[in-house]
Amino acid sequence: MTDNDTDGMLQRWATVQARIAAACKRADRDPAEVTVVAVAKGFGPEAVEQAARCGIRVIGENRVQEARQKQAVCSTELEWHFIGHLQSNKARDAVRLFSMIHSVDSAELMERLDRESGEAGRRFQILLQVNVSGERSKFGMKPADMEPVMARASGCSNLEVCGLMTVPPFDPDPEASRPFFRALRALRDSMGIGGLGLSMGMSGDFEVAVEEGARWIRIGRGIFGDRPRKVKPDRAQVPGLEGGET
C-alpha cells in the first residue's frame, strides 16, 4: 500500500474509534467492551498487514479460501473470525483457520463443527446467527428455534457458544436497524443467557449497534475504504465472448 493508503486507513480507523467512544458514552458503556472485526473481504494481504500496523487485531473474512490465502502470506499474528455463510463441507477447514465463527445458522452445522473441532483437538468458539427480521433472503435460525438449539449445544463438548449474531435488512438510515438489534438483545435476555455477547452492526449502523449492546461490530468499508472493483475482461479478447455471447 502507498503512504496515502496508509494515512487514509489511519484516519478511518481513528474516526471509527471516536464514533465507538461517543456511542459508548451515550449508552453508558466502556469502549473496551466493544471488539471491532475488520472485514477484509476483497482486500489483499497487504491491506490486512496495514490494518495490523494501525492497531487492529481481529480480521473478519466471508470466504474460507480467501482467508487461507491471506494467512499463508501475512506475517502479523492476528485473530481471524469467519462472518460469512459457511457450508458444512467447509467446516473442517474453518475450525483450523479461524478462532471464531459468527454465522452458525443451523443446529446441524453446529454439531458438524463440534465433531471437526474434536478431531482438531481444540475447543472452538461460535456465535449463533438469528434471522430476527424474518427475511427469506437472510440466513439464520428463527428466534423460536433458539431454545431447542441451545439445548442441543449443551451436548457439544468441543464448542463454546459465545453469543448471537444478526444482520438487519439493508436501509441507508442507521436508525432503521435499531428495532432488529433490540430484538436480538431481547431474545438473548428472554432466554436467560444475558452473559452471551451480540455480534451486530456494520459500517453503516455500528453506532446504533453499540448503543444497543453489541460486543462485536463488523466493519469493512469504514476501515479499508471502498472495496476494489474486479476488472472485467475485454469481451473481444476472450474466447467465447465475441459477438456479445454470454
C-alpha positions as CSV (number, residue, x, y, z in Angstrom):
1,M,0.0,0.0,0.0
2,T,1.2,3.6,-0.6
3,D,1.8,6.2,2.0
4,N,-1.5,7.8,1.0
5,D,-3.3,4.4,1.6
6,T,-1.6,4.2,5.0
7,D,-2.7,7.7,6.0
8,G,-6.2,7.1,4.8
9,M,-6.6,3.9,6.8
10,L,-5.2,5.5,9.9
11,Q,-7.7,8.3,9.6
12,R,-10.6,6.0,9.0
13,W,-9.6,3.8,12.0
14,A,-9.3,6.9,14.2
15,T,-12.7,8.0,13.1
16,V,-14.2,4.6,13.8
17,Q,-12.7,4.6,17.3
18,A,-14.0,8.1,18.1
19,R,-17.5,7.1,16.9
20,I,-17.4,4.0,19.1
21,A,-16.3,6.1,22.1
22,A,-19.2,8.6,21.5
23,A,-21.8,5.8,21.2
24,C,-20.5,4.1,24.3
25,K,-20.7,7.4,26.2
26,R,-24.4,7.8,25.1
27,A,-25.1,4.2,26.3
28,D,-23.0,4.4,29.5
29,R,-20.7,1.7,28.3
30,D,-17.0,1.1,28.3
31,P,-15.4,1.2,24.8
32,A,-13.2,-1.7,25.9
33,E,-16.4,-3.9,25.8
34,V,-16.6,-3.5,22.0
35,T,-14.5,-5.5,19.6
36,V,-14.1,-4.3,16.1
37,V,-13.9,-7.1,13.5
38,A,-12.2,-5.5,10.4
39,V,-13.9,-7.2,7.4
40,A,-11.2,-7.7,4.8
41,K,-13.4,-9.3,2.1
42,G,-12.0,-8.4,-1.3
43,F,-8.8,-6.8,0.0
44,G,-5.3,-8.4,-0.3
45,P,-2.9,-9.4,2.4
46,E,-1.1,-6.1,2.2
47,A,-4.3,-4.3,3.4
48,V,-4.6,-6.8,6.3
49,E,-0.9,-6.1,7.3
50,Q,-1.6,-2.4,7.2
51,A,-4.7,-2.8,9.4
52,A,-2.5,-4.6,11.9
53,R,0.0,-1.8,11.9
54,C,-2.9,0.6,12.6
55,G,-3.5,-1.5,15.8
56,I,-6.4,-3.7,14.5
57,R,-6.2,-7.2,15.9
58,V,-9.3,-9.0,14.6
59,I,-9.9,-9.7,10.9
60,G,-13.2,-10.9,9.5
61,E,-13.5,-13.0,6.4
62,N,-16.5,-14.2,4.3
63,R,-14.8,-17.0,2.4
64,V,-12.6,-19.8,3.7
65,Q,-10.3,-19.9,0.7
66,E,-9.7,-16.2,0.7
67,A,-8.7,-16.4,4.4
68,R,-6.4,-19.3,3.7
69,Q,-4.6,-17.4,1.0
70,K,-4.1,-14.3,3.2
71,Q,-3.0,-16.3,6.3
72,A,-0.3,-18.0,4.2
73,V,1.4,-14.7,3.5
74,C,0.5,-12.5,6.4
75,S,3.4,-12.3,8.9
76,T,1.4,-10.5,11.6
77,E,-0.2,-12.6,14.3
78,L,-4.0,-11.8,14.1
79,E,-7.2,-13.2,15.3
80,W,-9.4,-14.4,12.4
81,H,-13.2,-14.6,12.5
82,F,-15.4,-16.1,9.9
83,I,-18.5,-14.0,9.3
84,G,-20.0,-15.3,6.0
85,H,-22.3,-18.2,5.2
86,L,-20.5,-21.4,6.0
87,Q,-21.2,-24.6,4.0
88,S,-20.9,-27.7,6.1
89,N,-18.3,-29.2,3.8
90,K,-16.0,-26.2,4.8
91,A,-16.4,-26.9,8.5
92,R,-13.1,-28.9,8.7
93,D,-11.1,-26.1,7.2
94,A,-12.9,-23.4,9.2
95,V,-12.1,-24.8,12.6
96,R,-8.4,-24.8,11.7
97,L,-8.3,-21.3,10.1
98,F,-10.4,-19.3,12.5
99,S,-10.8,-18.6,16.2
100,M,-14.5,-17.8,16.0
101,I,-17.4,-18.3,13.6
102,H,-20.1,-15.6,13.8
103,S,-22.6,-17.3,11.4
104,V,-23.6,-20.7,12.6
105,D,-27.1,-20.8,11.2
106,S,-28.3,-24.4,11.9
107,A,-28.1,-27.0,14.6
108,E,-26.7,-29.4,12.1
109,L,-23.8,-27.1,11.2
110,M,-23.2,-26.5,14.9
111,E,-22.9,-30.3,15.5
112,R,-20.6,-30.7,12.5
113,L,-18.3,-28.0,13.8
114,D,-18.3,-29.8,17.2
115,R,-17.1,-33.0,15.5
116,E,-14.5,-31.3,13.5
117,S,-13.2,-29.3,16.5
118,G,-12.9,-32.6,18.4
119,E,-10.8,-34.1,15.6
120,A,-8.7,-30.9,15.5
121,G,-8.1,-31.3,19.3
122,R,-9.4,-27.8,20.1
123,R,-12.4,-26.1,21.8
124,F,-13.9,-23.7,19.3
125,Q,-15.9,-20.5,19.8
126,I,-19.1,-19.9,17.8
127,L,-22.0,-17.4,17.6
128,L,-25.5,-18.5,16.5
129,Q,-26.9,-16.5,13.6
130,V,-30.6,-15.5,14.1
131,N,-32.8,-14.1,11.4
132,V,-34.7,-11.6,13.5
133,S,-36.2,-9.8,10.5
134,G,-37.7,-13.0,9.0
135,E,-36.4,-12.1,5.5
136,R,-36.3,-15.1,3.2
137,S,-33.1,-13.8,1.7
138,K,-31.3,-13.9,5.0
139,F,-29.5,-16.9,6.6
140,G,-30.1,-17.6,10.2
141,M,-32.3,-19.5,12.6
142,K,-35.8,-18.4,13.6
143,P,-36.0,-16.9,17.1
144,A,-38.5,-19.6,18.1
145,D,-35.9,-22.2,17.3
146,M,-33.2,-20.9,19.7
147,E,-34.1,-22.7,22.9
148,P,-34.0,-26.2,21.3
149,V,-30.8,-25.2,19.6
150,M,-29.2,-24.1,22.8
151,A,-30.3,-27.4,24.4
152,R,-28.5,-29.3,21.6
153,A,-25.5,-27.0,22.1
154,S,-25.1,-28.3,25.6
155,G,-24.2,-31.7,24.1
156,C,-21.4,-30.1,22.0
157,S,-18.4,-30.7,24.2
158,N,-15.9,-29.1,21.8
159,L,-17.8,-25.9,21.2
160,E,-18.4,-22.7,23.3
161,V,-21.4,-20.7,22.3
162,C,-20.3,-17.1,22.9
163,G,-23.3,-15.2,21.7
164,L,-25.8,-14.4,18.9
165,M,-25.4,-12.6,15.6
166,T,-27.8,-11.0,13.2
167,V,-27.9,-9.0,10.0
168,P,-30.8,-6.5,9.7
169,P,-32.4,-5.5,6.5
170,F,-30.4,-3.0,4.4
171,D,-31.5,0.6,5.0
172,P,-29.5,3.8,4.5
173,D,-30.9,5.1,7.7
174,P,-29.0,3.6,10.7
175,E,-32.0,4.0,12.9
176,A,-33.9,1.5,10.8
177,S,-31.6,-1.2,12.3
178,R,-32.4,-0.4,15.9
179,P,-35.5,-2.5,16.2
180,F,-33.7,-5.6,15.0
181,F,-30.7,-5.0,17.3
182,R,-33.1,-4.6,20.2
183,A,-35.0,-7.8,19.1
184,L,-31.7,-9.8,19.3
185,R,-30.9,-8.4,22.7
186,A,-34.4,-9.1,23.9
187,L,-34.2,-12.7,22.6
188,R,-30.9,-13.3,24.5
189,D,-32.3,-11.8,27.7
190,S,-35.6,-13.7,27.5
191,M,-33.6,-17.0,27.3
192,G,-31.7,-16.2,30.4
193,I,-28.4,-16.1,28.6
194,G,-27.6,-12.5,29.3
195,G,-23.9,-13.2,29.6
196,L,-23.6,-14.0,25.9
197,G,-22.4,-11.4,23.5
198,L,-24.1,-9.9,20.5
199,S,-22.5,-9.5,17.0
200,M,-24.4,-6.8,15.2
201,G,-23.7,-3.6,13.3
202,M,-21.7,-2.8,10.2
203,S,-20.1,0.3,8.7
204,G,-23.5,2.0,8.2
205,D,-25.1,1.3,11.6
206,F,-22.4,0.3,14.1
207,E,-23.1,3.2,16.4
208,V,-26.7,2.1,16.8
209,A,-25.5,-1.4,17.5
210,V,-23.1,-0.2,20.1
211,E,-25.9,1.7,21.8
212,E,-28.0,-1.5,21.8
213,G,-25.3,-3.6,23.4
214,A,-23.1,-5.1,20.6
215,R,-19.9,-6.8,21.7
216,W,-18.6,-7.3,18.2
217,I,-19.2,-4.9,15.3
218,R,-18.2,-5.9,11.7
219,I,-16.7,-3.0,9.8
220,G,-15.3,-3.2,6.3
221,R,-15.7,0.0,4.3
222,G,-15.3,2.2,7.4
223,I,-11.7,0.9,7.8
224,F,-10.5,-0.4,4.5
225,G,-12.4,2.1,2.3
226,D,-14.2,1.1,-0.9
227,R,-13.7,-2.5,-2.0
228,P,-11.5,-2.8,-5.1
229,R,-13.6,-3.4,-8.3
230,K,-13.0,-6.5,-10.2
231,V,-11.7,-5.8,-13.7
232,K,-13.9,-7.3,-16.3
233,P,-12.1,-8.9,-19.3
234,D,-12.3,-7.3,-22.7
235,R,-15.0,-9.3,-24.5
236,A,-13.2,-9.0,-27.8
237,Q,-10.1,-10.8,-26.4
238,V,-11.8,-13.6,-24.5
239,P,-12.7,-16.8,-26.5
240,G,-16.4,-17.4,-26.5
241,L,-17.3,-13.8,-25.7
242,E,-17.0,-12.4,-29.2
243,G,-20.1,-11.0,-30.8
244,G,-22.0,-10.5,-27.5
245,E,-22.1,-14.1,-26.4
246,T,-22.7,-14.7,-22.7
